[in-house]
């Protein structure tokens, strides 16, 4: 805390530690919220208490953001309370508030559970308000900002950081795909259609329409996640696939395939860039050696002299990082006529 004020320094250890817990809460939300919607599982008991505590953390984080100083573009520390208030109010405040307020819980508390409520708000309509939980996924936008603050205090190489980022993106996308794939299956089952779950777990019973009530939720999740990974990586073995009898599944899977193709292209290009930049010094060495070989070929240097030049220049290129110094090495070997 800044001396003489009730403001917090952005690099204060307590704030960094707090941001770490906020990051864990965001990761929990982007994993659990889609799962609860896609598998129609409500939080009960200790899980409900835990999620209320996490929402409480985010409310406290909103208050802290109003009282946390920041660095401007010129790296000057801004700690004026009015400037802090308006900067956050005009920036992240609305997004943070929307992702924190439990809209579905407030609606259910407002309408109650009486018989009259059930008549006015059918079960399907009440379920629609559960979709409001997806607003919590907007916390993902905040995740980069949170980990950006933590990253300044953790020593990771750029390559390692990019690798973890790619693995996290692929895992989250596949998890979301699995939840959507299962969610559309349950919608198809409610509508009376044959589903992918029936085909996967009861292939010899074409009249089976109650897979979700017969197969454990863990088995269904693993099957959906397996489909998600094979689809994202364009492998697609075809053993788990949308049912041709369900238009819901076919339409949703078409959309997911298009999205996954885009994500897969991004991942492949990022991996290629990561490999290309994995050893910058080695890449620069190979580039300089190629330029040196082209120079010797154009200069019509004898084979023996060329071999000696390559040996001397190769050693120099390992230690020197500029083209000028390598050129001086080649010129030295040529003028002294090393044999």
N, C-alpha and C positions, 0 to 999 in steps of 0.2 A: 504494500500500500504506500502511495506517495506521502511523504511526510507533510503533516499539517492539513491533510485532506482526507476525504473518504473515497478517493479514486485509486484504481489499481494500475500498476505498470504492466504493459502487455507482455513483458518478458520476465515477470515475477514468477519464481518457481511454483508458488501456489496456484497461479492462473494457468500455467502450463500443465500442472497436474490435474486441474479441474477440466481443462480442455481434453485431456486424455480420457477422462471418464465420460465426457460428453460424446467423444468419438465412439466409445464402446456402446453408448446408448443408441447412437445413430446406426451403427452396424447391427445391433439387435433389432432395431425397428425395420430396417430394410430386408431382414431375413424373416422375422416372425410375422409381420403384418401380411405380406402376400401369402404366407403359409396358412394363416388363420382364415383368410378369405377363400383361398383355393380349395381348402380341405374342410371348410365349414366347422372349424374348431374354435370355441370360445375360451378365453382365459378364465380359469377358475382357481380358487384357493390361493396358493402361494404365487402362482404365475400372475394372477390378477393384481395381487399386491405389488409384485415386482414391476409390472407395467405402469401402475399408478405412481410408483416411486420414480421410475424413469421419466414419466411426464412431469413430475414435480421437479426433477433435475433441470429439465428444459425451461420450465417457468423461472427457476432461479437463474438460469443462464441468461434469460432475457433481461432480468434486472441487472445482472453483472455487466452485460454489454453496454448498458446505459452509463456505467460508472468505470469503464475500462478505457484508459488513454490509448492513443494510437500514434503511429508515425505517418507523417504526410509524405508526399512525393520527394521532398528534399531531406527526408530522414530526420525531421524535427519532431520532437515529442509534443503532441497536442493533448493538453489536459484541461482545457476550458470546459466546464460542465455543460454549458449551453451548446457548444460545438459538438460535444460528444452525444448529447441528446438528439440533436437534429440529424447528425450523420447517421446514427443507427435507426432513427424513426423513418428517415427517407430511404433507407437501404434495406437491411435484412429484417427489420422488425415485423412487417406484415407477413412475410414468409415464415418466420419463426413462430409467430402467433398462430397462424393457420395450421402448421404442422404439430402444434402442441395441444391446442384445445380439443378434447375428445367429443367431437360433434355427435357421433352416434350414441355415446353414453348420455349426453345431455338430452338428445331427442327421446331416447327410451325412458329416461327419468321423467321427462315432461308429459309424455302420453300415458305412461303407466302400463299396467298389464291387466286391466279389468276386461270383462267381456265386452263392454261397450267399445273399448279401445280396439279390441280385436275385430269388431264389426266395422269400425271406421277405417282402421288401418290393417288390411289383410297381411298375412305373414310375408308374402312375396314383397309387398311394399315396404314393410319394416326391414326386410333384408337389404333393400336397395340403399337404405341409409348406412348400412355397414360398409358400403363402398366408400363412404366418406373417410374411412380409415386409410385409404390410399393417399390421402393428403399428407399423411405422415412420411410418405416416401420422398416428399420435397426436402426432407432433411438430408437426402443424399447430396443435394446441391451445396449444403452447408459443410459436408464432410471434407471437401477439398480445402476449405478455409480453415477448418479445425486442425487437420493434419498438416496444413501449411505452417501453422504456428508451432506444432510439435516438431516438425522436420528440422527447424532451426536448432533444436537441442539434441538431435539424434544424428550421429555420424554414419550416413549410408552413402555408398557410391551411387552416382547417377544410374549406372547400369542395373545395380541391385534394386534400386527404387523403381525403375521402369518395369523390371521383371515382376516384382510384387504387385505392381499396379495392374499389369496385364493378367496375372493369375486371379487377382481379385475381381476384375471386370468379367472375365470368363466365368468364374464361379457364380457371381451374382446373377448374370444374365441367364445361365443355365438353371439356377434355382427359380428365378421368376418364370422361365419357360415351363418348368415342371409344375409350378403352381397354377399357371394358366391352362396348361394341358389337362390337369386334373379338374380344375374348376369348370371348364367347358364340358368335361365328361359328366360331372354331376348335373349340370344343366340339361344335357342330353338325356340322362337317365330319368330326371324328373319329367321330361317331355315324353318319355316312353320309347326312346330310341335305343337301339343296340349300340354299345360303346366300345372304345378301344380296350377298356378294362375287361369287359366280357370276353373279347377276342383273345386277350393276353392270358387271362387266368382260367377261362373256361372255353377253350377252343373247340371242344367236342359238344358243347351245348349251345346251339344257335338261338335258343329261346331264353337264355339267361339274361335278366335285365336288372339284377340287384347286386352288382359287383361291389359297390361301395359299402354295403352292409354285411358282406360275407368275407371280404379280404381285409386283413389288418392294414391300418393306415400306413405303417412303416413299409410294408411290401408295396403298397400303391405308390408311395413317394419314391422309393428306389426305382420302380419301373418307369415312372414319369421322368425322373432325373436321368435315367439311362437314355430315354428317348431324347431328352433335351441335349445331352452331350453328343450323341451320335448325329443329331440334326445340325447342331452348331458347327461341328467339325466336318460336316458334309459327308460323313461315312454312311449313315442311314442304312443299317442292316435290313430293316423292314420287318423284324420280328415284333416290334411294338410300333404301331402306326394308327392313325385315325380310322375310325370305322366308316366304311363307305355308306352305311345306313344312317349316319348322323350328319345332316347338313351343318349343324353347329360346329362340330369338330373339324369338318373339312374347311370351312371358311376361316376359322381361327388359325388352323395350322398353315393355311396358305399365307396368311399375314405374318405368322411367326417365321416361316421359311424365308420370306423376303427380308425381314428384319435381321434374322440370323446370318443371312448371306452378307449383309452389310457389315455386321459386327465381325464376322470371320475375316472379311477382307481387311478391316482395320487391324485385327490382331496379327494377321500374317505380315502386313506391311510394317507394323511396329516391331515384330520379332526380327524381320530382316534388317531394320534400322538398328535394333539392339545388337545384333551379331556384327553388323558393319562397324559399329562404334565401340565394340567390346574392348579392343586394344588399339587406341589411337596411335600410339608410338609405332606399333608394328605396321599399321596401315601406311603411316607416313614413310617408314623405312622402305616398304615395297614400292611406293610411288617414286621415291628418290632413286632407288636402284633401277627402276624401269627407265627413268629419264637419263640416268648415266649410261645405260646400255645403248639407248637410242643415240646418245651423243658419240659414243665410241664407234658405233656402226657408221654414222654419217661422216666421222673423221677418218675412216679407213685405217684404223689403228691395227697393227699386227696382232695375231692371235695370242702370242706369248705376252706381249705388253698389255693386251686387253685383260688377260687373266690376272696379271699382277695388279693392274688398276682396280679390278673388281674386288680383289682381296683387301687391298688397302682401303678402298672406298667403303666396302661393306663394314669394316671395323669402325670407320669414321662415322658412317651413317647411324650406327647403333648408339653413338654417344652424342652426336651433334644433331640439332633439330632444324637447321636452316639450310636452304638450298645453296646459299652463298658459300658456307663452309665446306659443303660437299664438293662444290665446283672447284674451290681452291685445292682440295685434295686431289682431284682428277688432274688439274693443271700441274700440280707439283710432280705427280708421277710421270706425266708426259714430258715435262721439261728436263727432268733428271734422267729420263730414258732408263727406267728400271728394267733390268733383264734378269 
